[in-house]
Amino acid sequence: MIWRADRGGWPRRSRSTAGWTGVDLCQDGPLWLASDGAETGEIGESVRIGITKDAHRLLRFYLRGSVFVSGPKTLNL
């Protein structure tokens, strides 16, 4: 999995810079994905938000029932 910067997304919220673009989060390094050990709930999928190209494709994944998921509730069922 390769992390890429996008407009208005995680990089801006985390005060990250373009220097992190292309960092492989699955390898050892200064930035990585981690687990808190909690059991994972059911994963939902929906169309992506705010795009026009391939907008019909189910390319958005989220934890069902999470209060931290953005977008219309109708997409987060």
MMTF fields as JSON, N, C-alpha, C and O atoms, coordinates in Angstrom:
{
  "mmtfVersion": "1.0.0",
  "mmtfProducer": "UNKNOWN",
  "numBonds": 307,
  "numAtoms": 308,
  "numGroups": 77,
  "numChains": 1,
  "numModels": 1,
  "chainsPerModel": [1],
  "groupsPerChain": [77],
  "chainIdList": ["A"],
  "bondAtomList": [4, 2, 8, 6, 12, 10, 16, 14, 20, 18, 24, 22, 28, 26, 32, 30, 36, 34, 40, 38, 44, 42, 48, 46, 52, 50, 56, 54, 60, 58, 64, 62, 68, 66, 72, 70, 76, 74, 80, 78, 84, 82, 88, 86, 92, 90, 96, 94, 100, 98, 104, 102, 108, 106, 112, 110, 116, 114, 120, 118, 124, 122, 128, 126, 132, 130, 136, 134, 140, 138, 144, 142, 148, 146, 152, 150, 156, 154, 160, 158, 164, 162, 168, 166, 172, 170, 176, 174, 180, 178, 184, 182, 188, 186, 192, 190, 196, 194, 200, 198, 204, 202, 208, 206, 212, 210, 216, 214, 220, 218, 224, 222, 228, 226, 232, 230, 236, 234, 240, 238, 244, 242, 248, 246, 252, 250, 256, 254, 260, 258, 264, 262, 268, 266, 272, 270, 276, 274, 280, 278, 284, 282, 288, 286, 292, 290, 296, 294, 300, 298, 304, 302],
  "bondOrderList": [1, 1, 1, 1, 1, 1, 1, 1, 1, 1, 1, 1, 1, 1, 1, 1, 1, 1, 1, 1, 1, 1, 1, 1, 1, 1, 1, 1, 1, 1, 1, 1, 1, 1, 1, 1, 1, 1, 1, 1, 1, 1, 1, 1, 1, 1, 1, 1, 1, 1, 1, 1, 1, 1, 1, 1, 1, 1, 1, 1, 1, 1, 1, 1, 1, 1, 1, 1, 1, 1, 1, 1, 1, 1, 1, 1],
  "groupList": [{"groupName": "MET", "atomNameList": ["N", "CA", "C", "O"], "elementList": ["N", "C", "C", "O"], "formalChargeList": [0, 0, 0, 0], "bondAtomList": [1, 0, 2, 1, 3, 2], "bondOrderList": [1, 1, 2], "singleLetterCode": "M", "chemCompType": "L-PEPTIDE LINKING"}, {"groupName": "ILE", "atomNameList": ["N", "CA", "C", "O"], "elementList": ["N", "C", "C", "O"], "formalChargeList": [0, 0, 0, 0], "bondAtomList": [1, 0, 2, 1, 3, 2], "bondOrderList": [1, 1, 2], "singleLetterCode": "I", "chemCompType": "L-PEPTIDE LINKING"}, {"groupName": "TRP", "atomNameList": ["N", "CA", "C", "O"], "elementList": ["N", "C", "C", "O"], "formalChargeList": [0, 0, 0, 0], "bondAtomList": [1, 0, 2, 1, 3, 2], "bondOrderList": [1, 1, 2], "singleLetterCode": "W", "chemCompType": "L-PEPTIDE LINKING"}, {"groupName": "ARG", "atomNameList": ["N", "CA", "C", "O"], "elementList": ["N", "C", "C", "O"], "formalChargeList": [0, 0, 0, 0], "bondAtomList": [1, 0, 2, 1, 3, 2], "bondOrderList": [1, 1, 2], "singleLetterCode": "R", "chemCompType": "L-PEPTIDE LINKING"}, {"groupName": "ALA", "atomNameList": ["N", "CA", "C", "O"], "elementList": ["N", "C", "C", "O"], "formalChargeList": [0, 0, 0, 0], "bondAtomList": [1, 0, 2, 1, 3, 2], "bondOrderList": [1, 1, 2], "singleLetterCode": "A", "chemCompType": "L-PEPTIDE LINKING"}, {"groupName": "ASP", "atomNameList": ["N", "CA", "C", "O"], "elementList": ["N", "C", "C", "O"], "formalChargeList": [0, 0, 0, 0], "bondAtomList": [1, 0, 2, 1, 3, 2], "bondOrderList": [1, 1, 2], "singleLetterCode": "D", "chemCompType": "L-PEPTIDE LINKING"}, {"groupName": "GLY", "atomNameList": ["N", "CA", "C", "O"], "elementList": ["N", "C", "C", "O"], "formalChargeList": [0, 0, 0, 0], "bondAtomList": [1, 0, 2, 1, 3, 2], "bondOrderList": [1, 1, 2], "singleLetterCode": "G", "chemCompType": "PEPTIDE LINKING"}, {"groupName": "PRO", "atomNameList": ["N", "CA", "C", "O"], "elementList": ["N", "C", "C", "O"], "formalChargeList": [0, 0, 0, 0], "bondAtomList": [1, 0, 2, 1, 3, 2], "bondOrderList": [1, 1, 2], "singleLetterCode": "P", "chemCompType": "L-PEPTIDE LINKING"}, {"groupName": "SER", "atomNameList": ["N", "CA", "C", "O"], "elementList": ["N", "C", "C", "O"], "formalChargeList": [0, 0, 0, 0], "bondAtomList": [1, 0, 2, 1, 3, 2], "bondOrderList": [1, 1, 2], "singleLetterCode": "S", "chemCompType": "L-PEPTIDE LINKING"}, {"groupName": "THR", "atomNameList": ["N", "CA", "C", "O"], "elementList": ["N", "C", "C", "O"], "formalChargeList": [0, 0, 0, 0], "bondAtomList": [1, 0, 2, 1, 3, 2], "bondOrderList": [1, 1, 2], "singleLetterCode": "T", "chemCompType": "L-PEPTIDE LINKING"}, {"groupName": "VAL", "atomNameList": ["N", "CA", "C", "O"], "elementList": ["N", "C", "C", "O"], "formalChargeList": [0, 0, 0, 0], "bondAtomList": [1, 0, 2, 1, 3, 2], "bondOrderList": [1, 1, 2], "singleLetterCode": "V", "chemCompType": "L-PEPTIDE LINKING"}, {"groupName": "LEU", "atomNameList": ["N", "CA", "C", "O"], "elementList": ["N", "C", "C", "O"], "formalChargeList": [0, 0, 0, 0], "bondAtomList": [1, 0, 2, 1, 3, 2], "bondOrderList": [1, 1, 2], "singleLetterCode": "L", "chemCompType": "L-PEPTIDE LINKING"}, {"groupName": "CYS", "atomNameList": ["N", "CA", "C", "O"], "elementList": ["N", "C", "C", "O"], "formalChargeList": [0, 0, 0, 0], "bondAtomList": [1, 0, 2, 1, 3, 2], "bondOrderList": [1, 1, 2], "singleLetterCode": "C", "chemCompType": "L-PEPTIDE LINKING"}, {"groupName": "GLN", "atomNameList": ["N", "CA", "C", "O"], "elementList": ["N", "C", "C", "O"], "formalChargeList": [0, 0, 0, 0], "bondAtomList": [1, 0, 2, 1, 3, 2], "bondOrderList": [1, 1, 2], "singleLetterCode": "Q", "chemCompType": "L-PEPTIDE LINKING"}, {"groupName": "GLU", "atomNameList": ["N", "CA", "C", "O"], "elementList": ["N", "C", "C", "O"], "formalChargeList": [0, 0, 0, 0], "bondAtomList": [1, 0, 2, 1, 3, 2], "bondOrderList": [1, 1, 2], "singleLetterCode": "E", "chemCompType": "L-PEPTIDE LINKING"}, {"groupName": "LYS", "atomNameList": ["N", "CA", "C", "O"], "elementList": ["N", "C", "C", "O"], "formalChargeList": [0, 0, 0, 0], "bondAtomList": [1, 0, 2, 1, 3, 2], "bondOrderList": [1, 1, 2], "singleLetterCode": "K", "chemCompType": "L-PEPTIDE LINKING"}, {"groupName": "HIS", "atomNameList": ["N", "CA", "C", "O"], "elementList": ["N", "C", "C", "O"], "formalChargeList": [0, 0, 0, 0], "bondAtomList": [1, 0, 2, 1, 3, 2], "bondOrderList": [1, 1, 2], "singleLetterCode": "H", "chemCompType": "L-PEPTIDE LINKING"}, {"groupName": "PHE", "atomNameList": ["N", "CA", "C", "O"], "elementList": ["N", "C", "C", "O"], "formalChargeList": [0, 0, 0, 0], "bondAtomList": [1, 0, 2, 1, 3, 2], "bondOrderList": [1, 1, 2], "singleLetterCode": "F", "chemCompType": "L-PEPTIDE LINKING"}, {"groupName": "TYR", "atomNameList": ["N", "CA", "C", "O"], "elementList": ["N", "C", "C", "O"], "formalChargeList": [0, 0, 0, 0], "bondAtomList": [1, 0, 2, 1, 3, 2], "bondOrderList": [1, 1, 2], "singleLetterCode": "Y", "chemCompType": "L-PEPTIDE LINKING"}, {"groupName": "ASN", "atomNameList": ["N", "CA", "C", "O"], "elementList": ["N", "C", "C", "O"], "formalChargeList": [0, 0, 0, 0], "bondAtomList": [1, 0, 2, 1, 3, 2], "bondOrderList": [1, 1, 2], "singleLetterCode": "N", "chemCompType": "L-PEPTIDE LINKING"}],
  "groupTypeList": [0, 1, 2, 3, 4, 5, 3, 6, 6, 2, 7, 3, 3, 8, 3, 8, 9, 4, 6, 2, 9, 6, 10, 5, 11, 12, 13, 5, 6, 7, 11, 2, 11, 4, 8, 5, 6, 4, 14, 9, 6, 14, 1, 6, 14, 8, 10, 3, 1, 6, 1, 9, 15, 5, 4, 16, 3, 11, 11, 3, 17, 18, 11, 3, 6, 8, 10, 17, 10, 8, 6, 7, 15, 9, 11, 19, 11],
  "groupIdList": [1, 2, 3, 4, 5, 6, 7, 8, 9, 10, 11, 12, 13, 14, 15, 16, 17, 18, 19, 20, 21, 22, 23, 24, 25, 26, 27, 28, 29, 30, 31, 32, 33, 34, 35, 36, 37, 38, 39, 40, 41, 42, 43, 44, 45, 46, 47, 48, 49, 50, 51, 52, 53, 54, 55, 56, 57, 58, 59, 60, 61, 62, 63, 64, 65, 66, 67, 68, 69, 70, 71, 72, 73, 74, 75, 76, 77],
  "secStructList": [7, 5, 7, 7, 7, 7, 6, 6, 1, 2, 2, 2, 2, 6, 6, 7, 7, 4, 4, 4, 6, 6, 7, 5, 6, 6, 1, 1, 1, 1, 1, 7, 7, 7, 7, 7, 1, 7, 7, 7, 7, 7, 3, 3, 3, 3, 7, 7, 1, 1, 7, 7, 6, 6, 6, 6, 1, 7, 7, 3, 3, 3, 3, 6, 6, 7, 6, 6, 7, 7, 1, 7, 4, 4, 4, 7, 7],
  "xCoordList": [0.852, 0.0, 0.891, 1.792, 0.65, 1.423, 0.503, -0.578, 0.932, 0.156, 0.414, 1.559, -0.626, -0.504, -1.239, -2.297, -0.679, -1.329, -2.536, -2.49, -3.601, -4.765, -5.232, -4.913, -5.985, -6.399, -7.428, -8.445, -7.148, -8.094, -8.175, -8.998, -7.365, -7.483, -6.545, -6.19, -6.154, -5.335, -4.085, -3.767, -3.355, -2.123, -2.352, -1.565, -3.414, -3.664, -4.084, -3.617, -4.946, -5.416, -4.288, -4.303, -3.311, -2.219, -1.02, 0.012, -1.169, -0.086, 1.122, 2.261, 0.863, 1.911, 2.315, 1.627, 3.405, 3.873, 3.975, 3.835, 4.216, 4.368, 5.569, 5.69, 6.448, 7.606, 7.237, 8.05, 6.02, 5.557, 4.922, 4.625, 4.702, 4.079, 4.907, 6.119, 4.248, 4.925, 5.524, 6.084, 5.427, 5.972, 5.175, 3.944, 5.867, 5.225, 4.945, 5.87, 3.669, 3.278, 3.377, 3.185, 3.672, 3.778, 5.22, 5.471, 6.157, 7.568, 8.004, 7.371, 9.082, 9.649, 10.1, 10.644, 9.875, 10.281, 9.698, 9.119, 9.849, 9.402, 7.877, 7.36, 7.149, 5.689, 5.163, 5.599, 4.22, 3.736, 2.302, 1.791, 1.663, 0.325, 0.492, 1.386, -0.354, -0.271, -1.664, -2.661, -1.729, -2.995, -3.055, -2.042, -4.252, -4.411, -4.819, -5.031, -4.931, -5.26, -6.752, -7.165, -7.56, -9.009, -9.523, -8.969, -10.58, -11.155, -11.794, -12.483, -11.565, -12.111, -13.565, -13.925, -14.398, -15.803, -16.03, -15.09, -17.272, -17.635, -17.194, -17.4, -16.594, -16.114, -17.21, -17.74, -17.539, -18.511, -17.799, -16.611, -18.529, -17.973, -19.045, -20.237, -18.61, -19.547, -18.815, -17.617, -19.558, -18.936, -18.116, -18.36, -17.149, -16.323, -17.091, -18.059, -16.662, -17.352, -16.565, -15.342, -17.275, -16.666, -15.811, -14.933, -16.034, -15.274, -16.235, -17.425, -15.727, -16.561, -16.063, -16.871, -14.77, -14.225, -14.454, -14.061, -15.083, -15.364, -16.166, -15.996, -17.033, -17.806, -18.734, -19.158, -19.048, -19.952, -19.253, -19.919, -17.931, -17.182, -17.122, -16.987, -17.224, -17.159, -15.693, -15.101, -15.124, -13.71, -13.509, -12.414, -14.541, -14.467, -14.791, -15.86, -13.894, -14.061, -14.034, -13.287, -14.842, -14.97, -15.437, -15.919, -15.293, -15.754, -17.217, -17.534, -18.103, -19.544, -19.83, -19.287, -20.686, -21.081, -20.127, -20.409, -19.019, -18.047, -18.556, -19.059, -18.42, -18.819, -17.784, -18.018, -16.646, -15.571, -15.62, -14.755, -16.604, -16.721, -17.43, -18.501, -16.828, -17.43, -18.4, -18.452, -19.154, -20.066, -21.493, -21.777, -22.392, -23.809, -24.055, -23.454, -24.924, -25.24, -25.762, -25.573, -26.426, -26.95, -25.839, -26.067, -24.624, -23.499, -22.818, -22.071, -23.065, -22.339, -23.143, -22.953, -24.028, -24.852, -24.127, -24.685],
  "yCoordList": [-1.175, 0.0, 1.229, 1.348, 2.122, 3.36, 4.517, 4.663, 5.329, 6.488, 7.619, 7.876, 8.283, 9.428, 10.619, 10.462, 11.792, 13.009, 13.324, 13.146, 13.784, 14.219, 15.551, 15.915, 16.273, 17.609, 17.489, 16.81, 18.155, 18.202, 16.958, 16.898, 15.975, 14.721, 14.629, 15.638, 13.426, 13.147, 13.995, 14.456, 14.231, 15.017, 16.393, 16.841, 17.069, 18.408, 18.326, 19.12, 17.393, 17.27, 16.905, 17.303, 16.153, 15.719, 16.659, 16.416, 17.725, 18.691, 18.04, 18.455, 17.038, 16.363, 17.237, 18.202, 16.902, 17.654, 16.735, 15.518, 17.306, 16.526, 15.594, 14.674, 15.81, 14.94, 13.513, 12.604, 13.301, 11.947, 11.243, 10.052, 11.922, 11.316, 10.127, 10.24, 8.994, 7.81, 6.924, 5.877, 7.303, 6.487, 5.185, 5.21, 4.06, 2.752, 2.506, 2.317, 2.509, 2.37, 0.937, 0.687, -0.001, -1.407, -1.809, -2.959, -0.902, -1.17, -0.42, 0.559, -0.88, -0.155, 1.219, 1.359, 2.216, 3.565, 4.57, 4.19, 5.85, 6.896, 7.039, 7.654, 6.474, 6.561, 5.175, 4.562, 4.67, 3.317, 3.165, 4.011, 2.085, 1.73, 0.866, 0.021, 1.069, 0.285, -0.14, 0.392, -1.092, -1.576, -1.244, -1.281, -0.919, -0.688, -1.975, -1.974, -3.062, -4.353, -4.604, -5.713, -3.582, -3.753, -4.624, -4.608, -5.38, -6.215, -5.341, -4.369, -5.69, -4.931, -5.303, -6.48, -4.295, -4.522, -4.82, -5.128, -4.729, -5.011, -3.869, -2.698, -4.212, -3.227, -2.989, -3.937, -1.729, -1.357, -0.83, -0.509, -0.745, -0.157, 0.679, 0.392, 1.716, 2.586, 3.277, 3.081, 4.085, 4.898, 5.987, 6.333, 6.519, 7.582, 8.898, 9.045, 9.843, 11.121, 12.223, 12.295, 13.082, 14.278, 14.045, 14.857, 12.963, 12.721, 12.537, 12.293, 12.652, 12.411, 11.208, 10.479, 10.985, 9.858, 8.567, 8.47, 7.584, 6.286, 6.424, 5.637, 7.423, 7.696, 6.543, 6.453, 5.681, 4.557, 3.372, 2.483, 3.357, 2.213, 2.231, 3.288, 1.061, 0.924, 0.887, -0.181, 2.074, 2.189, 2.925, 3.42, 3.003, 3.672, 2.63, 2.022, 2.42, 1.403, 2.064, 3.017, 1.565, 2.2, 1.182, 0.106, 1.523, 0.696, 1.032, 2.147, 0.072, 0.309, 0.725, 0.158, 1.72, 2.194, 3.181, 3.675, 3.482, 4.401, 5.837, 6.256, 6.578, 7.992, 8.853, 10.036, 8.259, 9.005, 8.939, 9.509, 8.26, 8.139, 9.371, 9.742, 10.006, 11.203, 10.846, 9.703, 11.824, 11.641, 11.396, 11.242, 11.362, 11.152, 9.794, 8.789, 9.778, 8.536, 7.452, 6.264, 7.857, 6.863, 6.069, 4.947, 6.647, 5.916, 5.01, 4.108, 5.237, 4.544, 3.448, 3.174, 2.826, 1.762, 0.443, -0.559],
  "zCoordList": [0.0, 0.0, 0.0, 0.831, -0.907, -0.999, -0.634, -1.204, 0.305, 0.72, -0.254, -0.624, -0.663, -1.561, -0.958, -0.349, -1.128, -0.651, -1.521, -2.738, -0.911, -1.685, -1.138, -0.007, -1.94, -1.497, -0.376, -0.518, 0.731, 1.834, 2.679, 3.593, 2.417, 3.139, 4.322, 4.931, 4.635, 5.81, 5.902, 6.998, 4.826, 4.963, 5.563, 6.397, 5.153, 5.691, 7.153, 7.97, 7.494, 8.874, 9.824, 10.989, 9.337, 10.196, 10.127, 10.753, 9.366, 9.159, 8.501, 8.714, 7.718, 6.969, 5.789, 5.457, 5.174, 4.011, 2.806, 2.931, 1.665, 0.434, 0.523, -0.286, 1.475, 1.66, 2.009, 1.839, 2.496, 2.842, 1.654, 1.75, 0.55, -0.619, -1.1, -1.287, -1.298, -1.795, -0.729, -1.056, 0.545, 1.625, 1.723, 1.753, 1.773, 1.904, 3.377, 4.168, 3.745, 5.151, 5.654, 6.844, 4.771, 5.17, 5.464, 5.824, 5.321, 5.586, 6.839, 7.235, 7.46, 8.593, 8.12, 7.025, 8.937, 8.579, 9.552, 10.57, 9.245, 10.169, 10.241, 11.175, 9.261, 9.237, 8.909, 7.935, 9.72, 9.505, 9.99, 10.724, 9.575, 10.062, 11.291, 11.345, 12.271, 13.5, 13.924, 13.437, 14.826, 15.366, 16.845, 17.543, 17.318, 18.752, 19.461, 20.673, 18.719, 19.304, 19.453, 19.792, 19.204, 19.321, 18.178, 17.079, 18.443, 17.407, 16.341, 16.651, 15.098, 13.984, 13.766, 13.786, 13.557, 13.275, 11.807, 11.074, 11.385, 10.005, 9.098, 9.418, 7.975, 7.012, 5.971, 5.391, 5.741, 4.721, 3.494, 3.539, 2.407, 1.192, 0.524, 0.638, -0.174, -0.883, -2.017, -2.222, -2.745, -3.778, -3.1, -1.945, -3.821, -3.261, -3.285, -4.031, -2.477, -2.315, -3.014, -2.894, -3.747, -4.317, -5.536, -5.828, -6.258, -7.482, -8.648, -8.446, -9.851, -11.031, -11.818, -12.392, -11.859, -12.607, -11.82, -10.657, -12.447, -11.818, -10.525, -9.594, -10.475, -9.261, -8.878, -7.725, -9.803, -9.54, -8.862, -8.331, -8.877, -8.352, -6.824, -6.209, -6.233, -4.775, -4.344, -4.196, -4.146, -3.79, -2.469, -2.2, -1.65, -0.351, 0.711, 0.674, 1.642, 2.673, 4.039, 4.259, 4.949, 6.26, 7.29, 6.938, 8.54, 9.65, 9.922, 10.337, 9.69, 9.886, 11.331, 12.279, 11.47, 12.789, 13.432, 14.524, 12.798, 13.377, 13.275, 12.232, 14.358, 14.353, 13.62, 13.378, 13.271, 12.632, 11.106, 10.441, 10.547, 9.1, 8.557, 9.037, 7.552, 6.977, 5.861, 5.408, 5.431, 4.314, 4.749, 5.937, 3.773, 4.065, 4.734, 4.355, 5.709, 6.416, 5.484, 5.746, 4.385, 3.44, 2.765, 2.314, 2.689, 2.113, 3.127, 2.749, 4.393, 5.464, 6.132, 7.317, 5.398, 5.961, 5.988, 6.434]
}
